[in-house]
Amino acid sequence: MSTKPYDVLVVGTGAAGLTAALTAAEHGASVLMLTKGHAPDSSSWHAQGGIAGAIGDDDTAELHAVDTERAGRELCRQSAVRVLVEEGPERVRELIALGVPFDPELNLEGGHSRRRVSSVDGAATGWAVTSLLSRHAVASERIATREATAVLSLIVSGGRCLGVVTPEGSVTATATILAMGGAAALWARTTNPPGQIGDAVAMAMAAGAAVADMEFMQFHPTVLEGSRLLLSEALRGAGATLLDDNGERFVDELAPRDEVARAIFRRGHAFLDLRSIDRPHFGSLMVEIEKSGFDPATQPIPVSPAAHYTIGGVVTDLVGRTDIAALYAAGECAATGVHGANRLASNSLLECLVFGRRAALAALDEAPLPAAAFPAREFAAEAAPALQERVAPAQLRDQVWRQAGVVRDPAGLAELANSPDPVAAVVARFALARAESRGVHYRIDAPKLNPVLEGHFVLRPGQGLILEQWT
C-alpha cells in the first residue's frame, strides 16, 4: 500500500487518535490515520456526558484525583491519575481555544465532588469535539486519512513494530499508535458502535504485547431499553431520578456507575424520570428519545445497563509505550491503570486528550526505520490473504453478555474462557483469576473485595496471568 514509511501511523480516528495525529503533525511529522469504519463509527463520536477537568474556581487537581481513585476502588495507578488530573485542565482549555462550544455551566456527574464536567448541549460533547478535531485533521497537509480500511495484524520484526497489514497490503511507519477504542460491542447489550470488539487487544496479544485488566468492563446503568442510546449521567446530575416498577426511588442516582448498574440489573430494568429537569439543556438527547417513541416530558423512560467502556487493554507506560518497540497505544484500547476497577464519569475523553498527546510526543523520538525494514512490505503482502478481519456474530455477543455481564459466576466464565474468540476468552480468563468483587467486576460467588487481589492482572507472552503492583 505504501512505498515510503510514514513518521507516525495512527490506527483509529476517535478522540485519542485525532489528538495523537494532530500533535504529531504540529511537530512536523508525516501522519497516516487508518480506520476500519468511518469517523461517526468511533465511540468518541457518540460520547455524551462531557470532559472532566478541574477548571472551576472551587476545584483542584487534587480533588479530581481523590474522586478518580475513590471510584477506582483502590486500584488506580496513582502516577497515571496525577498525569490525567494535572494535565487535563490545559487540554480542556485548548479545546476551548479551538472553538468547542462548551456550555457556560459545568455539569455534575456521579462520583464527582464538584461540578467539573465540560459539555456541549448537555450531551453532545463527543460529536462536538471529534468533529472539530476531524476538521483540523482534514485541513492539515501532514495528515492523510484512509477510512474503510481494516487492520489485520501488526508487523513486528526484530522486536520492533514496523507498521500494519491491511487487506490492500502493508503500511510501514517509524512509530505506530493504536487508538482503536474498546471491546464493549462484544456484549449483546452495548452503547458502542458494532466495530468496537477489541481488535487492538487481539492484534497486540498476537504480536507479543502484554494486556491487563481485561476483567473490568464498565456497564453504563442508564441505556434506553431496546437500543444503544445512552442517557447521559449528566441527566442524573441535573436531578433526574431512577424509579422502580412501583414508581419508587431505589438507589442514589449519583453513586458510582457500578453500584447503580447492579441496582438496576437486580430489578431487570428501571425508569429514568426526566420530567422535573431542564430538558431543553439536553436538547439533542431529548430529540433522540422522542425519535425512539418516548415523551420525556410526560413519562419516565425505561432503561437498563449496557456494556459501555473497556477499562483494560494493551499495557502501556505513561507515554503510551507498549512492550514492543515503536508500538504505542492510547485511549480506551490502552491499559495505563488510570481508571483502576471503575472509571469515573467523563474521565474517558480526558484520557484520550491527555494520553493521546503524550503518545504522539513520545513516538516522535523513535529512531528512523532501518533500510532492512522495507522487505516487511513483501512479507505482509504474502501474509495478508491468510488473515481475516475479526467479526462478532450474535451468538458470541449473547454468550459474552450472559457469562461476563453485570453479575458473573465461575461456571459461565469457565465456559467463556474456551471461546475461539481471543478477546472473549481473555476477558473470561481475567475474570476467573479475580475471585472477588471490585468495581465493575462482580462475582456472585465472591461478593466482597479481597485485599490480597489489590493489583493488576497482566497477561504476558509465555508467562500466564500475573498480579502486578503499579505505582
Residue pairs with C-beta under 8 A, 6 or more apart in sequence:
1 166
1 168
1 169
1 170
1 171
2 32
2 163
2 169
2 170
2 171
2 172
2 377
5 162
5 163
5 172
5 173
5 174
5 369
5 373
5 374
6 29
6 30
6 31
6 32
6 171
6 172
6 173
6 174
7 24
7 29
7 30
7 31
7 173
7 174
7 175
7 364
8 20
8 21
8 24
8 29
8 30
8 31
8 32
8 173
8 174
8 175
8 176
8 177
8 360
8 363
8 364
9 31
9 32
9 34
9 163
9 164
9 171
9 172
9 173
9 175
9 176
9 177
10 17
10 20
10 21
10 24
10 31
10 32
10 33
10 34
10 177
10 179
11 17
11 33
11 34
11 35
11 151
11 164
11 176
11 177
11 178
11 179
11 180
11 200
12 33
12 34
12 35
12 42
12 178
12 179
12 180
12 181
12 200
12 331
12 333
13 33
13 35
13 39
13 42
13 130
13 134
13 145
13 147
14 42
14 43
14 44
14 45
14 130
14 179
14 181
14 331
14 332
14 352
15 42
15 44
15 47
15 126
15 129
15 130
15 133
15 331
15 349
15 352
15 353
15 356
16 44
16 179
16 330
16 331
16 332
16 351
16 352
16 353
16 355
16 356
16 359
17 33
17 35
17 42
17 177
17 179
17 180
17 330
17 331
17 356
18 33
18 44
18 130
18 133
18 134
18 136
18 137
18 356
19 133
19 330
19 352
19 353
19 356
19 357
19 360
20 177
20 179
20 330
20 356
20 357
20 359
20 360
20 363
21 31
21 33
21 137
21 140
21 143
21 360
22 133
22 136
22 137
22 140
22 143
23 356
23 357
23 360
23 361
24 31
24 142
24 360
24 363
24 364
25 31
25 137
25 140
25 142
25 143
27 360
27 361
27 364
28 142
29 142
29 364
30 142
31 140
31 142
31 143
31 144
32 143
32 144
32 145
32 146
32 171
32 173
33 137
33 143
33 144
33 145
33 146
34 145
34 146
34 149
34 151
34 164
34 166
34 171
35 41
35 42
35 145
35 146
35 147
35 148
35 149
36 148
36 149
36 150
36 151
36 195
36 199
36 389
37 147
37 148
37 193
37 195
38 147
38 148
39 45
39 130
39 131
39 134
39 147
40 193
41 193
41 195
42 130
42 181
42 193
43 126
43 181
43 182
43 184
43 191
43 192
43 193
43 196
43 332
44 126
44 129
44 130
44 181
44 331
44 349
44 352
45 126
45 127
45 130
45 131
46 126
46 127
46 191
46 192
46 193
46 230
47 125
47 126
47 129
47 348
47 349
48 119
48 123
48 124
48 125
48 126
48 230
48 232
48 234
48 285
49 107
49 109
49 117
49 119
49 123
49 125
49 232
49 233
49 234
49 345
49 346
50 107
50 109
50 117
50 118
50 119
50 120
50 125
50 234
50 346
50 349
51 88
51 92
51 95
51 117
51 118
51 119
51 125
51 129
51 346
51 349
51 350
51 353
52 64
52 88
52 109
52 112
52 116
52 117
52 118
52 344
52 345
52 346
52 347
52 350
53 64
53 88
53 89
53 91
53 92
53 116
53 118
53 350
54 60
54 61
54 63
54 64
54 85
54 88
54 89
54 114
54 116
55 89
55 92
55 93
55 106
55 116
55 118
56 106
56 114
56 115
56 116
58 114
59 114
59 115
59 116
61 82
61 85
61 86
61 88
61 89
62 85
63 113
63 114
64 85
64 88
64 114
64 116
65 78
65 81
65 82
65 85
66 113
67 111
67 112
67 113
67 114
67 344
68 76
68 81
68 84
68 85
68 338
68 339
68 340
68 344
68 347
69 76
69 78
69 81
69 340
70 111
70 256
71 111
71 256
71 339
71 340
71 342
71 343
71 344
71 439
72 81
72 339
72 340
72 341
72 342
72 343
72 344
72 439
73 340
73 341
73 342
73 438
73 439
73 449
74 340
74 341
74 438
74 449
74 454
75 337
75 340
75 341
75 438
75 439
75 454
75 455
75 456
76 337
76 338
76 339
76 340
77 336
77 337
77 338
77 340
77 456
77 470
77 471
78 471
79 318
79 471
80 318
80 336
80 337
80 338
81 338
83 318
83 338
83 354
83 355
83 358
84 338
84 347
84 350
84 351
84 354
84 355
87 354
88 350
88 353
88 354
91 350
91 353
91 354
91 357
92 118
92 350
92 353
94 353
95 102
95 118
95 129
95 132
95 353
96 102
98 132
98 133
98 136
99 132
100 120
100 128
100 129
100 132
101 120
101 128
102 118
102 119
102 120
103 118
103 119
103 120
103 121
103 122
103 281
105 115
106 115
106 116
106 117
106 118
107 115
107 117
107 118
107 119
107 122
107 234
107 237
107 238
108 114
108 115
108 117
108 234
108 237
108 238
108 254
109 117
109 233
109 234
109 236
109 237
109 254
109 345
109 346
110 233
110 236
110 237
110 253
110 254
110 255
110 256
110 257
110 260
110 345
111 254
111 255
111 256
111 257
111 344
111 345
112 344
112 345
112 346
117 234
117 237
117 345
117 346
118 125
119 125
119 234
120 127
120 128
120 129
121 128
121 281
121 282
121 283
121 284
122 232
122 234
122 238
122 281
122 282
122 283
122 284
122 285
123 232
123 234
123 235
123 282
123 284
123 285
124 284
124 285
125 349
126 349
129 349
137 143
137 145
138 145
149 166
149 167
149 168
150 166
150 167
150 389
151 164
151 165
151 166
151 180
151 199
151 203
152 164
152 165
152 166
152 167
152 384
152 387
152 388
152 389
153 164
153 165
153 203
153 206
153 207
153 383
153 387
154 161
154 163
154 164
154 165
154 176
154 203
154 204
154 206
154 207
154 324
154 327
155 161
155 162
155 163
155 164
155 165
155 170
155 172
155 376
155 379
155 380
156 162
156 207
156 208
156 324
156 327
157 373
157 376
157 379
159 324
159 325
160 324
160 325
160 326
160 373
161 175
161 176
161 207
161 324
161 325
161 326
161 327
162 172
162 173
162 326
162 369
162 373
162 376
163 170
163 171
163 172
163 173
163 176
163 376
163 380
164 170
164 171
164 176
165 380
165 383
165 384
165 387
166 384
167 384
167 389
169 377
169 380
169 381
169 384
170 376
170 377
170 379
170 380
170 381
170 384
172 369
172 373
172 374
172 376
172 377
173 369
174 326
174 363
174 366
174 367
174 368
174 369
175 326
175 327
175 328
175 363
175 364
175 366
176 326
176 327
176 328
177 320
177 328
177 329
177 330
177 359
177 360
177 363
178 200
178 203
178 204
178 314
178 327
178 328
178 329
178 330
178 333
178 334
179 329
179 330
179 331
179 333
179 352
179 356
179 359
180 199
180 200
180 333
181 192
181 195
181 196
181 200
181 310
181 331
181 332
181 333
182 192
182 196
182 198
182 309
182 310
182 313
182 332
182 333
183 196
183 197
183 198
183 201
183 217
183 310
183 423
183 427
184 190
184 191
184 192
184 196
184 217
184 306
184 307
184 308
184 309
184 310
185 192
185 193
185 194
185 195
185 196
185 197
185 307
185 392
185 397
186 197
186 198
186 307
186 392
186 396
186 397
186 400
186 421
186 423
186 424
186 427
187 217
187 306
187 307
187 397
187 400
187 401
187 404
187 405
188 394
188 397
188 398
188 400
188 401
189 223
189 228
189 304
189 305
189 306
189 307
189 401
190 196
190 228
190 306
190 307
190 308
191 220
191 223
191 228
191 229
191 230
191 306
191 307
191 308
192 228
192 307
192 308
194 392
197 390
197 391
197 392
197 423
198 310
198 333
198 423
199 390
200 313
200 314
200 329
200 333
201 211
201 214
201 312
201 313
201 314
201 333
201 422
201 423
201 426
202 390
202 422
202 423
204 211
204 314
204 322
204 324
204 327
204 329
205 211
205 422
205 426
205 459
205 461
206 422
207 324
207 327
208 323
208 324
208 461
209 314
209 315
209 322
209 323
209 324
209 327
210 314
210 315
210 322
210 323
210 458
210 459
210 460
210 461
211 312
211 313
211 314
211 315
211 335
211 426
211 458
211 459
212 312
212 313
212 315
212 335
212 337
212 456
212 457
212 458
212 459
212 468
213 311
213 312
213 313
213 335
213 337
213 430
213 456
213 457
214 310
214 312
214 313
214 423
214 426
214 427
214 429
214 430
214 457
214 459
215 312
215 427
215 430
215 431
215 433
215 434
215 441
215 457
216 310
216 311
216 312
216 339
216 341
216 342
216 439
216 440
216 441
217 307
217 308
217 309
217 310
217 311
217 404
217 427
217 440
217 441
218 257
218 258
218 307
218 308
218 309
218 310
218 311
218 342
218 343
218 440
219 257
219 258
219 261
219 265
219 305
219 306
219 307
219 308
219 405
219 406
219 440
220 230
220 233
220 257
220 261
220 305
220 306
220 308
220 309
221 257
221 260
221 261
221 263
221 264
221 303
221 305
222 230
222 231
222 233
222 235
222 236
222 242
222 260
222 264
222 272
222 303
223 229
223 230
223 231
223 303
223 304
223 305
223 306
223 308
224 230
224 231
224 289
224 292
224 294
224 301
224 302
224 303
225 269
225 302
225 303
225 304
226 292
227 292
228 306
229 288
229 289
229 292
230 306
230 308
231 272
231 285
231 289
231 301
231 303
232 282
232 285
233 257
233 345
233 346
234 282
235 272
235 274
235 277
235 282
235 285
236 242
236 253
236 254
236 272
237 254
238 277
238 278
238 281
238 282
239 276
239 277
240 253
240 272
240 273
240 274
240 276
240 277
241 249
241 253
241 272
241 273
241 276
242 249
242 250
242 251
242 253
242 260
242 263
242 264
242 270
242 271
242 272
242 273
242 303
243 249
243 250
243 270
243 271
243 272
243 273
243 300
244 250
244 267
244 270
244 271
245 267
247 271
247 300
250 263
250 267
250 270
251 259
251 260
251 263
251 264
252 259
252 260
253 260
256 342
256 344
257 342
257 343
257 345
257 440
258 342
258 439
258 440
258 442
261 305
261 406
261 440
262 406
262 407
262 442
264 270
264 303
264 304
264 305
265 304
265 305
265 405
265 406
265 407
268 304
269 302
269 303
269 304
270 302
270 303
270 304
271 300
271 301
271 302
271 303
272 300
272 301
272 303
273 300
273 301
274 286
274 289
274 296
274 297
274 300
274 301
275 296
275 297
275 298
275 300
279 286
279 296
279 297
280 286
286 296
289 296
289 301
290 296
294 301
294 302
305 406
307 401
307 405
309 332
309 343
309 348
310 332
310 333
311 335
311 339
311 340
311 341
311 342
311 343
311 440
312 335
312 430
313 329
313 332
313 333
313 334
313 335
314 322
314 329
314 333
314 334
314 335
315 322
315 323
315 334
315 335
315 458
316 322
316 328
316 329
316 330
316 334
316 335
316 336
316 355
316 359
317 336
318 336
318 355
318 358
319 328
319 358
319 359
319 361
319 362
320 328
320 329
320 330
320 334
320 355
320 358
320 359
320 362
320 363
321 327
321 328
321 362
322 328
322 329
323 460
325 366
326 363
326 366
328 359
328 362
328 363
329 359
330 352
330 355
330 356
330 358
330 359
331 351
331 352
331 355
331 356
332 348
332 351
332 352
334 355
335 456
336 351
336 355
337 456
337 470
338 347
338 351
338 355
339 347
339 351
340 439
341 438
341 439
341 440
341 441
342 439
342 440
390 421
392 421
396 419
396 421
396 424
399 415
399 416
399 419
399 424
400 416
400 424
400 427
402 412
403 412
403 413
403 415
403 416
403 428
404 412
404 413
404 416
404 424
404 427
404 428
404 431
406 442
407 442
407 444
408 431
408 441
408 442
408 443
408 444
409 443
409 444
409 445
410 432
410 435
410 443
410 445
413 428
413 431
413 432
414 428
414 432
415 428
416 424
416 425
416 427
416 428
417 425
417 428
417 429
417 432
418 425
419 425
419 428
426 459
429 459
429 465
430 457
430 459
430 465
431 441
431 443
433 457
433 465
433 467
434 441
434 443
434 453
434 457
435 443
435 445
435 446
435 450
435 453
436 443
436 446
436 448
436 449
436 450
436 453
437 443
437 446
437 447
437 448
437 449
438 449
438 450
438 453
453 467
455 467
455 468
455 469
455 470
456 467
456 468
456 469
456 470
457 465
457 466
457 467
457 468
458 465
458 466
458 467
458 468
459 465
459 466
460 466
